[in-house]
Amino acid sequence: MAFTTIDNPELYFQCKLYSGTGSAQSITLDGSENLSPNFIWQKSRSHSQDARIFDSVRGGSKILYSSLSNAEATDTQLITSFDSDGFTMGTSGSNANDSGTTYVAWNWKAGTTSGLSGGDITPSAYSINTTAKFGIYAYTGNGGSSQTITHGLGATPTCVIFKERGGAEQWRVQHMSAPNPFSKMLLLNASDAEASQTNGLSAVSSTTITFGSDGAYNLNNDTYVCYIFCDVAGYAKMGKYIGNGNADGTFVYTGFRPAWVMCKVASGTTNDWTILDNKRDPFNVSNSRLYANTSGAESDADRADFTANGFKHRGDGNDMNGSGHTYVYMAFAESPFVNSKGVPNNAR
């Protein structure tokens, strides 16, 4: 059996750096393959601005902020189209296209929008990719307990992220490698360690996710969006590690050279969701930090080397490598460690 089914991860994930203009502009991704994004997570690098999350299921005019619990906002001049190799921005700056501001956009591909059936709650719209094992689901809650959504990914989810669209419930992150993935949760918009919850996500399987009546998941007649990620050998990995508090830090095996890594301490202390990528730092050490849960501009501190098969910590801070603390991470590939023909990649 081949090590991976995805020889070129740029078909499903790409980072893009761009500068705002305050005017309409098309942003073309610069990977080796075209990618029409269905999920765009955008953050200012040069200025303090809240990160924006857009997806093709809700539509490009619908804004959520990863650093805020705010209900969904609308601006028809932000993402005006999801294109065959990038996206087009309208005339609104609104912290996504401000003149004189530099940005990064992280782009994921889903794609299929029909064919799901079954489950207690039927999404009103969705987009899934059964190769990259990623899905976006918009749904209306029914207030019931032990409600299921059929996800159609053909694999068991390893990270599920929920956001109430119609109200100000905080983002819920259910990471299957966290110490308590169901009885507790992490908040994407906060620095908190795991916190207890009831009536949240209670089970995941290769066909469905199951959750209860908590307001962040399933209030009757309220609207939600859910993002589901699964591990894919050579492309995507959601895991955990223990920090050692040393600049010669913990090595984390992913099975690929990362393009994007986000880490969060889950127990032992509190700290931010730290994001590194291969475009802001094309060479080791990766030290250009952005945080999912704050509006802060990019800052520099040695954090990690991206290797041919994972990442190795080069800092001792609590955000990524505090001694004895348990961390969870999400990582997506630049290149698989070994491709489907058995050819290994190189370190950068």
Secondary structure, DSSP 8 states (H G I E B T S, - for coil): --S-S-S-GGGTEEEEEEE--SS-EEEE--SSS----SEEEEEESSS----EEEETTT-TTEEEETT-----EE-TTSEEEEETTEEEE-S--TTTS-TT-EEEEEEE---B-S----BSS--SEEEEETTTTEEEEEEE----SSEEEE---SS--SEEEEEESSS----EEEETTSSSTTTEEEETTS----EE-SSSEEEE-SSEEEE-S-TTT--TT-EEEEEEE--BTTTEEEEEEE--SSSS--EEE-SEEEEEEEEEEEESS----EEEETTT-SSSSEEEEEETTS----EEEEEEEEETTEEEE----TTT--TT-EEEEEEEEEEESB-TTS-B----
